[in-house]
Amino acid sequence: MPSAQLPRAVFAMDPVHLPLLFPAPLLARLRRAADIDPALVVRDFADPAAATALAGAEVLITGWGCPRLGADTLAAAPRLRSVLHAAGTVRSLVGEPLWKHGITVSSAVVGNALPVAEYTLAMVLLAGKDAFTHRERFRRTHVPPSAGETAHIGNVGRRVGVIGASRVGRRLLELMRPYEFEVLLHDPYVDPSEAAELGALALPLEELLRCSDIVSLHAPDIPETRHMLDRDRLALVRDGGVLINTSRGALIDHAALTDELVSGRLHAILDVTEPEPLPADSPLYRLPNVFLTPHIAGSLGNELERLGRIVVGELERLADGLPLAHEVRHADLARVA
């Protein structure tokens, strides 16, 4: 797509996200890179009001709320060449017809990885200080803890086990480097030498679970990882160990996890669950050893502009005839988020 003729683009997402993804200065930059109507945001590819714009569209700028892209998308947008996703994974968004048609796909998932890693680092540090237990105790007693009650806390030499050297997992490993953690890593695609370069010791999953004080999940949600932390593997985590999940609820057998948490043997920090949200009668809402948040680790609020900047950068590359910097390849979907 040469810069002399700007690519024709169309937004396809829930319009509520548009102002945060593309605030005015960034939208102006986007409009210098593409021929786009910022007032048109498609939610239905069969909408007659969008038919003319879609018929000429070479690029779809998608986000949360975009309908699944399939054969109907290609029928509505026969000139489509690229999909630029201003969010994370495209696994559930891009259907087989687009891959087979050779549509190039880009995702801002790298931008979404940073806030998740930041959230996780914050939780690791707080868990190492046993902040959640002491908060609950202080609320009940109004009495500061004794020296004996704090003898076990601290982050010097704390063993943190990271499951999955995904984009988030790698960013977390990077963020943990300044701290005095002992970092363990399990990822079947990472050998010991690469793990060492990432600042971690590679271990089999079962050994990582036995050795870690804090376990943080960053594996993709694929059939091979469903309930990877089942009842037997959860039982390997030491008494008082902390489990952090900012990935997907399906990675853990939640019935088994609930039993462990109700017993008080483990602690958990859960930003994702299965199902999501949990039923209103779930004990996890009330347990003092569970810190539960409503899927807020990923990009929200002013963090969304980072995703918009990535998409605009990709659009500028297309306009200049350059390859995408954050292309998602169909063959990689089997093992990435």
RAPE-V980860 format. One record per pair of residues at least 12 apart in sequence whose ideal C-beta (glycine too) atoms are under 10 Angstrom apart, sorted by the first residue. I is the first residue (numbers start at 1). J is the second residue. Records with the same first field share a line. If there is no record, write none. Layout:
I = J + J
This chain:
1 = 33 + 34 + 58 + 59 + 81 + 82 + 315 + 317 + 318 + 319 + 320 + 321 + 322
2 = 319 + 320 + 321
3 = 33 + 316 + 318 + 319 + 320 + 321
4 = 319
5 = 35 + 58 + 319
6 = 31 + 32 + 33 + 34 + 35 + 36 + 58 + 59 + 315 + 318 + 319
7 = 33 + 34 + 35 + 36 + 57 + 58 + 59 + 79 + 81 + 82 + 315 + 318 + 319
8 = 34 + 35 + 36 + 37 + 53 + 54 + 55 + 56 + 57 + 58 + 59 + 77 + 79 + 80
9 = 30 + 31 + 33 + 34 + 35 + 36 + 37 + 53 + 56 + 57 + 58 + 59 + 60 + 61 + 82 + 84 + 311 + 315 + 318 + 319
10 = 34 + 35 + 36 + 37 + 40 + 41 + 42 + 45 + 50 + 53 + 54 + 55 + 56 + 57 + 58 + 59 + 60 + 61 + 62 + 76 + 77 + 80
11 = 30 + 36 + 37 + 38 + 39 + 40 + 41 + 42 + 43 + 50 + 53 + 57 + 60 + 61 + 62 + 63 + 66 + 86
12 = 40 + 41 + 42 + 43 + 44 + 45 + 50 + 54 + 57 + 60 + 61 + 62 + 63 + 65 + 66 + 67 + 69 + 73 + 77 + 83 + 85 + 93
13 = 41 + 42 + 43 + 60 + 61 + 62 + 63 + 64 + 65 + 66 + 67 + 85 + 86 + 87
14 = 41 + 43 + 63 + 64 + 65 + 66
15 = 39 + 40 + 41 + 42 + 43 + 63 + 65
16 = 41 + 63 + 64 + 65
17 = 41 + 63 + 64 + 65 + 66 + 86 + 87 + 304 + 307 + 308
18 = 38 + 39 + 41 + 61 + 63 + 86 + 304 + 308
19 = 304 + 305 + 308
20 = 63 + 299 + 300 + 301 + 302 + 303 + 304 + 305 + 307 + 308
21 = 61 + 63 + 64 + 86 + 87 + 108 + 299 + 304 + 305 + 306 + 307 + 308 + 309 + 311 + 312
22 = 38 + 61 + 63 + 86 + 304 + 305 + 307 + 308 + 309 + 311 + 312
23 = 302 + 304 + 305 + 308
24 = 38
25 = 305
26 = 305 + 308 + 309 + 311 + 312
27 = 308 + 312
29 = 308 + 309 + 312 + 313 + 315 + 316
30 = 61 + 308 + 309 + 311 + 312 + 315 + 316
31 = 312 + 315
32 = 312 + 315 + 316 + 319
33 = 59 + 312 + 313 + 314 + 315 + 316 + 317 + 318 + 319 + 320
34 = 58 + 59 + 61 + 84 + 312 + 315 + 316 + 318 + 319
35 = 53 + 56 + 57 + 58 + 59 + 319
36 = 53 + 57 + 59 + 61 + 315
37 = 50 + 53
40 = 52 + 53 + 54
41 = 61 + 63 + 65 + 66
42 = 54 + 57 + 60 + 61 + 62 + 66 + 67 + 73 + 76 + 77
43 = 65 + 66 + 67
44 = 67 + 72 + 76
45 = 60 + 66 + 67 + 68 + 69 + 70 + 72 + 73 + 74 + 75 + 76 + 77
46 = 67 + 72 + 75 + 76
47 = 76
50 = 76 + 77
51 = 76 + 77
53 = 76 + 77
54 = 73 + 75 + 76 + 77 + 78 + 79 + 80
55 = 76 + 77 + 78 + 79
56 = 77 + 78 + 79 + 80
57 = 73 + 76 + 77 + 78 + 79 + 80 + 81 + 82
58 = 77 + 79 + 80 + 81 + 82 + 318
59 = 77 + 79 + 80 + 81 + 82 + 83 + 84 + 103 + 104 + 106 + 311 + 314 + 315 + 318 + 319
60 = 73 + 77 + 80 + 81 + 82 + 83 + 84 + 85 + 98 + 103 + 105
61 = 82 + 83 + 84 + 85 + 86 + 106 + 308 + 311 + 312 + 314 + 315
62 = 83 + 84 + 85 + 86 + 87 + 90 + 93 + 94 + 105 + 106 + 107 + 311
63 = 84 + 85 + 86 + 87 + 93 + 108 + 304 + 307 + 308 + 311
64 = 85 + 86 + 87 + 88 + 93 + 299 + 304
65 = 87
66 = 83 + 85 + 86 + 87 + 90 + 93 + 94
67 = 93
68 = 92 + 93 + 94 + 95 + 98
69 = 83 + 85 + 90 + 93 + 94 + 95 + 97 + 98 + 99 + 103 + 105
70 = 93 + 94 + 95 + 96 + 97 + 98
71 = 95 + 96 + 97 + 98 + 100 + 101
72 = 95 + 97
73 = 94 + 95 + 97 + 98 + 101 + 103
74 = 95 + 97 + 98 + 100 + 101 + 103
75 = 97
77 = 103
78 = 101
80 = 98 + 101 + 103 + 104
81 = 101 + 102 + 103 + 104 + 318
82 = 103 + 104 + 105 + 106 + 314 + 315 + 317 + 318 + 324 + 327
83 = 98 + 103 + 104 + 105 + 106 + 107 + 328
84 = 104 + 105 + 106 + 107 + 108 + 310 + 311 + 312 + 313 + 314 + 315 + 317 + 318 + 324 + 326
85 = 105 + 106 + 107 + 108 + 109 + 307 + 310 + 311 + 314 + 326 + 328
86 = 106 + 107 + 108 + 111 + 112 + 299 + 304 + 306 + 307 + 308 + 309 + 310 + 311 + 312 + 314
87 = 107 + 108 + 109 + 111 + 112 + 298 + 299 + 304 + 307 + 311
88 = 107 + 108 + 109 + 110 + 111 + 112 + 113 + 116 + 167 + 168 + 298 + 299 + 307 + 337
89 = 107 + 109 + 112 + 220 + 221 + 248 + 328 + 333 + 336 + 337
90 = 105 + 106 + 107 + 109 + 328 + 330 + 333 + 337
91 = 107 + 220 + 221 + 222 + 328 + 333 + 334 + 336 + 337
92 = 221
93 = 105 + 107 + 328
94 = 107 + 328 + 330 + 333
96 = 330
98 = 330
99 = 328 + 329 + 330 + 331 + 333
100 = 330
103 = 330
104 = 314 + 318 + 323 + 324 + 327 + 328 + 329
105 = 324 + 326 + 327 + 328 + 329 + 330 + 333
106 = 310 + 311 + 313 + 314 + 315 + 317 + 318 + 323 + 324 + 325 + 326 + 327 + 328
107 = 307 + 310 + 311 + 314 + 324 + 326 + 327 + 328 + 336 + 337
108 = 299 + 304 + 306 + 307 + 308 + 309 + 310 + 311 + 313 + 314 + 326
109 = 166 + 167 + 168 + 298 + 307 + 310 + 326 + 328 + 336 + 337
110 = 167 + 168 + 171 + 306 + 307 + 310 + 325 + 326
111 = 167 + 299 + 303 + 304 + 305 + 306 + 307 + 308 + 309 + 310 + 311 + 326
112 = 167 + 168 + 297 + 298 + 299 + 303 + 304 + 306 + 307 + 310 + 337
113 = 166 + 167 + 168 + 169 + 170 + 171 + 172 + 218 + 298 + 299 + 337
114 = 167 + 168 + 171 + 172 + 174 + 175 + 298 + 299 + 303 + 306
115 = 168 + 171 + 246 + 296 + 297 + 298 + 299 + 300 + 301 + 303 + 304 + 306
116 = 166 + 167 + 168 + 169 + 171 + 172 + 218 + 246 + 247 + 271 + 296 + 297 + 298 + 299
117 = 166 + 167 + 168 + 169 + 170 + 171 + 172 + 173 + 174 + 175 + 176 + 216 + 218 + 246 + 297
118 = 168 + 171 + 172 + 175 + 297 + 303
119 = 168 + 172 + 244 + 246 + 269 + 271 + 293 + 296 + 297 + 298
120 = 160 + 162 + 168 + 169 + 171 + 172 + 175 + 176 + 214 + 216 + 217 + 218 + 244 + 245 + 246 + 247 + 269 + 271 + 297
121 = 160 + 171 + 172 + 174 + 175 + 176 + 179 + 216
122 = 175 + 269 + 297
123 = 214 + 216 + 242 + 244 + 246 + 269 + 270 + 271 + 291 + 293 + 297
124 = 155 + 158 + 160 + 162 + 172 + 175 + 176 + 179 + 181 + 213 + 214 + 216 + 242 + 244 + 269
125 = 155 + 158 + 176 + 179 + 181 + 214
126 = 155 + 242 + 269 + 291
127 = 153 + 155 + 158 + 160 + 213 + 214 + 216 + 241 + 242 + 243 + 244 + 267 + 268 + 269 + 291
128 = 153 + 154 + 155 + 156 + 157 + 158 + 159 + 160 + 179 + 181 + 213 + 214 + 242
129 = 150 + 153 + 154 + 155 + 158
130 = 145 + 149 + 150 + 152 + 153 + 154 + 240 + 242 + 267
131 = 153 + 291
132 = 242 + 267 + 268 + 269 + 288 + 289 + 290 + 291
133 = 145 + 149 + 153 + 240 + 267 + 288 + 289
134 = 149 + 150 + 153
135 = 288 + 291
136 = 287 + 288 + 289 + 291
137 = 149 + 288
139 = 288
140 = 288
152 = 213 + 240
154 = 180
155 = 176 + 179 + 180 + 181 + 213 + 214
156 = 179 + 180 + 181 + 182
157 = 180 + 181 + 182 + 213
158 = 179 + 180 + 181 + 182 + 183 + 212 + 213 + 214 + 242
159 = 181 + 182 + 183 + 184 + 201 + 208 + 211 + 212 + 213 + 214 + 215 + 238 + 241
160 = 172 + 173 + 176 + 179 + 181 + 182 + 183 + 184 + 185 + 200 + 208 + 212 + 213 + 214 + 215 + 216 + 242 + 244
161 = 182 + 183 + 184 + 185 + 186 + 200 + 201 + 203 + 205 + 207 + 208 + 209 + 210 + 211 + 212 + 213 + 214 + 215 + 216 + 217 + 237 + 241 + 243 + 244
162 = 176 + 183 + 184 + 185 + 186 + 187 + 195 + 198 + 200 + 208 + 212 + 214 + 215 + 216 + 217 + 218 + 219 + 244
163 = 184 + 185 + 186 + 187 + 205 + 208 + 209 + 212 + 215 + 216 + 217 + 218 + 219 + 225 + 228 + 229 + 243 + 244 + 245 + 247 + 251
164 = 185 + 186 + 187 + 188 + 189 + 190 + 216 + 217 + 218 + 219 + 220 + 225 + 228 + 247 + 251 + 337
165 = 185 + 186 + 187 + 188 + 189 + 190 + 194 + 195 + 198 + 200 + 202 + 218 + 219
166 = 187 + 189 + 217 + 218 + 219 + 220 + 247 + 335 + 336 + 337
167 = 218 + 220 + 336 + 337
168 = 216 + 217 + 218 + 219 + 220 + 246 + 247 + 297 + 298 + 337
169 = 185 + 186 + 187 + 190 + 198 + 200 + 216 + 217 + 218 + 219 + 247
170 = 185 + 187 + 190 + 198 + 200 + 218
171 = 218
172 = 216 + 218 + 244 + 246
173 = 185 + 195 + 197 + 198 + 199 + 200 + 218
174 = 198 + 199
176 = 199 + 200 + 216
177 = 198 + 199
181 = 199 + 200 + 213 + 214
182 = 200 + 201 + 211 + 212 + 213
183 = 195 + 198 + 199 + 200 + 201 + 212
184 = 200 + 201 + 202 + 203 + 207 + 208 + 209 + 211 + 212 + 214 + 215
185 = 198 + 199 + 200 + 201 + 202 + 203 + 208 + 218
186 = 200 + 202 + 203 + 204 + 205 + 206 + 207 + 208 + 209 + 212 + 215 + 219 + 228
187 = 200 + 202 + 205 + 218 + 219
188 = 204 + 205 + 219 + 224 + 335
189 = 335 + 336
190 = 202
205 = 219 + 228 + 229 + 233 + 236
206 = 232 + 233 + 236
207 = 236
208 = 233 + 236 + 237
209 = 229 + 232 + 233 + 234 + 235 + 236 + 237 + 238 + 241 + 243
210 = 233 + 236 + 237 + 238 + 241
211 = 236 + 237 + 238
212 = 236 + 237 + 238 + 241 + 242 + 243
213 = 237 + 238 + 240 + 241 + 242
214 = 237 + 241 + 242 + 243 + 244 + 267 + 269
215 = 229 + 233 + 234 + 236 + 237 + 238 + 241 + 242 + 243 + 244 + 245 + 266 + 268
216 = 242 + 243 + 244 + 245 + 246 + 247 + 269
217 = 229 + 243 + 244 + 245 + 246 + 247 + 248 + 249 + 251 + 252 + 270 + 272
218 = 244 + 245 + 246 + 247 + 248 + 251 + 337
219 = 247 + 248 + 251 + 335 + 337
220 = 247 + 248 + 251 + 333 + 334 + 335 + 336 + 337
221 = 247 + 248 + 249 + 250 + 251 + 272 + 274 + 337
222 = 248 + 250 + 251 + 333 + 334 + 335 + 336 + 337
223 = 250 + 334
224 = 334 + 335
225 = 247 + 248 + 250 + 251 + 335
226 = 248 + 250 + 251 + 252 + 253 + 274
227 = 250 + 251 + 252 + 253 + 254 + 255 + 256 + 257 + 274
228 = 250 + 251 + 252 + 253
229 = 243 + 245 + 251 + 252 + 253 + 254 + 256 + 257
230 = 252 + 253 + 255 + 256 + 257
231 = 253 + 255 + 256 + 257 + 259 + 260
232 = 253 + 256
233 = 252 + 253 + 256
234 = 252 + 253 + 256 + 257 + 259 + 260 + 261 + 265 + 266
235 = 256 + 260 + 265 + 266
237 = 260 + 265 + 266 + 267
238 = 265 + 266
239 = 263 + 264 + 265 + 266
240 = 264 + 265 + 266 + 267 + 289
241 = 260 + 265 + 266 + 267 + 268
242 = 266 + 267 + 268 + 269 + 289 + 291
243 = 257 + 260 + 261 + 266 + 267 + 268 + 269 + 270 + 290
244 = 267 + 268 + 269 + 270 + 271 + 291 + 297
245 = 257 + 268 + 269 + 270 + 271 + 272 + 273 + 274 + 297
246 = 269 + 270 + 271 + 272 + 293 + 295 + 296 + 297 + 298
247 = 271 + 272 + 297 + 337
248 = 272 + 273 + 274 + 276 + 337
249 = 270 + 271 + 272 + 273 + 274 + 275 + 276 + 277 + 278 + 295
250 = 272 + 273 + 274 + 275 + 276
251 = 272 + 274
252 = 268 + 270 + 272 + 273 + 274
253 = 274
254 = 270 + 273 + 274 + 275 + 278 + 282 + 284
255 = 274
257 = 270 + 273 + 274 + 284 + 290
258 = 273 + 278 + 282 + 283 + 284 + 287 + 290
260 = 289
261 = 283 + 284 + 287 + 289 + 290
262 = 283 + 284 + 287 + 289 + 290
263 = 289
264 = 287 + 288 + 289
265 = 289
266 = 289 + 290
267 = 287 + 288 + 289 + 290 + 291
268 = 284 + 287 + 289 + 290 + 291 + 292
269 = 290 + 291 + 292 + 293 + 297
270 = 284 + 290 + 291 + 292 + 293 + 295
271 = 291 + 292 + 293 + 294 + 295 + 296 + 297 + 298
272 = 293 + 294 + 295 + 297 + 298
273 = 292 + 294 + 295
276 = 294 + 295
277 = 292 + 294 + 295
278 = 292 + 294
310 = 325 + 326
311 = 326
313 = 325 + 326
314 = 326 + 327
